[in-house]
Amino acid sequence: MARLAILAGRGVLPRVIAEAHPNALFVHFEGVPVELPANERFHASLERIGELFSGLRKGRVTELVFAGGLERPKLDPAGFDSRMRELFPRIFPAMRLGDDGLLRVIAGIFEEEAFEIRGARELVADLTSEAGLLAGCAPSRVNLEDARHAYGIVSALSGLDVGQAAVVAEGQVLGIETAQGTDAMLHFVAGTISGPGHRANGVLVKAPKAGQDLRFDMPAVGPGTMDAAAKARLAGVFIEAGRVLILERAETLRIADESGLFLFAEPPRCSHT
């Protein structure tokens, strides 16, 4: 019988999946702040990946889901177990890649150990959305034009594995997501807009990179995204229907409505894994 393990990173997603799958094994990593659920738990370290493999098998785990944000670990070779010493020559070069490239390597190693990788959207209902207006007033023609520009930026940068979001206002590019994340980009955008009552009338687009493996590296929006977009005085947020997670949906939509933002899910524009 299949059993799921949740490889937990930062944020609310690990808890959401754990609540939906109370029999899942919850794996929390050293140094990663995470709210521990009632599930059976296993404390892990990538430096001792052999112990992790053994713990998963002992727990009769057959399926894994990568959930939440993970910082790139600072690995100390002195703490490596024998399996990590074998794998490190593969992992170290991958740490020079973007997030998607690194996660592909890590996921491939788990698959070689006979674990099946599942995506969060497969495991919890209503994490994504059908196409359409989810909150606020319908975007304007200018908003739609800005969204097309922003989608083009995310698509053009896909091969560089840079980020999953961009902000465009009336044709002007105000921000492109990098390793610092969406909220940091929006904070930067807020700092570039002058005038206490000025509204940029720009849009945030959040979408997967072309060819991105959505099982383990799916973009997400949540209450923090809406709050940061409001502080950046944007008109609204576009996401790809079915391909962007909406975390804490009720709160996310509430903040959007109260802030005068729209949240609009567009049909997918690119092919993804």
N, C-alpha and C positions, 0 to 999 in steps of 0.2 A: 504494500500500500504506500502511495506517495506521501512524503512528509516534506513540508516547506521549512526552510531556514531564511530568516530575514537578516541580511548583512546590513547593519544599521549605521547610518551616518547622521549628520546634523538635521534638525528640522522636525516637522510633525509627521512626515510621511511614514517613517518606521512605526510610529505608534498607531497610525491609522490602519496600516496593514495588519499589525499585531491584533488590533481589536476585531478586525474582520476574520482573522485566522487564529483563534485562541490556542490551537494545538501546535502552532508553528514554534520552532526554536528561534529565540531572539539572540542574535550574535552582536555583542557590543565590543568595540575595539578600544584599546588603551588610548587615552587622551582625547576621545571623541565625546563631547557632552551630549547626552541623550536621555530622554525621559524613559525610565525602565518600566515596561508594562508587567502585567501579571503572568505573562507567558514564562515557560521554562527558559532559562537564560544560560548563555555560554560566553565567558570572557575570553577575548582573543587578541592576538597581536600578529601583524603581518610578518614580523621578524621571526615568528615561530609558526610559519604557515603549515608545517607538517603536523603540529599539534591541532591546528584548526581542522585540517582534513580528517584527522583521527576523531576529533570531537564530533564532527558532522556525521561521520559513519557510525560512531557509537550511538548517536541520537537518531539513527535510522533515517537520516535526511537524504532525499533524492533530488529535491528541487531547491533552487536558490533565487532570491530576489535582492538586487542591490537597491537600497532605499535611502534617500537623503543625501546630503552633501558630505563629501569626504575631502579633507585637506590632503595634499600630497605628503605622505609620511616621511619623517626624517629617520631613515633606517640606520641602525648601528650594527655593522657586521659582527661585532663582538657578541651580540645577542642572537645571532642567527642559529636556527636549528639546522640539522643536516639537509632537510628538504629545501629550505630557503637558500642554503649555500648552492644547491644544484640549480635552483631557478633564477637566482639573482642575475646571472649573465644575460638572461632574457628580459628581466624586469627593468634593470638599470637603464638600458638604451631607451626603453619605452617611456621613462620618466622625463625624457626630453621632448616628448610629443605633447600634443594638446590633450584635453581631458578625454575626448572620444577615443583617440589612439591608445592612450594608457589603459582605459577601461576595456578596450577590445583585447588587449594582451592579457590582462588580469582575468577577464571572463573566459578567454580561451584556455587558460590554465585550469580553471575550475571545471570546464567542460571535459578536458582531458582526464580529469579525475572522476568522470562519469556523473557529474552533477548537471542537471538540466537548468538553464537560466530562464526565469520567467520575468515578465514585465509587470510593473505595478498596475498598469491599466487592465491587465488580465485578471487581477486578483481582487480588486475592489470596484464595486459598481459606482458609476457617476463621478469618476475621477477626471474624465474628459467630457467634452460637450459636442453635441451636434452643431452644425453651422447655424448661425443666426445671432440676433441681438440678445445678449444675456443681461445687460444692465444699462440704464441710462437712455439717452436719446440717440437716434440713429446717426451714424457718422455723416458728415457733410461730403460734398464732392471733393473739396480740398483735402479732407482727412483721408479719403480713399486714395487720392493721388499720392499723398505722403506715405500711406501704407505700402503702395506698390513700390515706391522708391526704397523704403526700408526693407521690404522683403528681398528686393534685388541686392541690397547690400549684404544681408545675411547669406543669401545664396552665393554671391560672388566670393565671399570669404570662407565658404564651406571647406574648400580644399586646404585652407591654412589652419583649420580646426581652431578658430579664434573664439567665437562666441555665438550666442543664440538670440541676440536682441540688438535692436537699433532704434534710435529716436530721430524722427524727421519732423520739422515744422516749416510748412509752406515752402517745401523744396530744399530747405537748409538742413544738413546733417548736424545734429547737436550732440549725438553720442553713439558710440559703438561698444557693445559689451566685450570685455576682455576677461582675464582671470579674476579680476576683482568682483565680478558679478553684476547682476542687473541693478540691485539697490544702490551700489556704489556708483554705477553709471548715472542713475537718476539723480543722485545727490550732486554729482558733477554738473548735470544739466540744470538743476535748480540754481546752482551758483553762477551759471552763465546768463541767466535771465534777469534783467534789471527792472526796477520799478515795482513798488509795493503792490499795485493793483494789476500789473501786466499779466496777461495769460498768453503763453506761447502758442496755444492752439495747435500744438504738435501732437504726434502720436507715438506710442511705443508699440513696436512689433516684436512679438516673442514667437519663435518658430524653430523647429529642428534644422540643423544643418543638412544639406543634401547628403544622402547616404548614411545618415546617423543611425546607429543601432538603438532603437527605442526601447529595447528590453532593459537596458541599464543606464541610459543617459538621456532621459526624456526631460525637456524643459518644463518649467512649472511657473505658475503665478499664484499668488496668495494675498492675504490681507496686507502684508508688508509691501508687496508690489503696488497695490492700489494706493496705499498711503504715500509711498515715495512718488508715484506718478502725480498724485494730487499736489504734493509739495513742489514738484517741478512744474506745476500749473499746465499740465497737458490736457488735451481735450478727451483723450481716451486711449484704450489699449486694444490692440488686435492680437488674436492668437489663431493658431491653426486648429480647426475642428478635429477632434479625435487624436491629436498629436501633441497636445500641451496639457499637462496636469493642472487642475484647478484645486488647490488645497484650501481646506476650510471654506468650502463654497459659500455657505450662508453669510459668513462674515465678510468674505471677499466681495460678494455682491452688495452687501449692505454698505460697505465703505465706498464702493463705486457710486452707488445711488446718492449717498449723502454728500459726496464730494463733487457731484455733477460730472462724473466721468462716465463714458460708455465703456462697455466690455463687449467686443464683437468677435465671434468665431467665424473665420472664413474657411471655405473648402480648401483642402490641402493643395499646394501649388507644386510640390516636388515629390519624388518617390523616396521612400525611406524603408529601412529594414523593419 
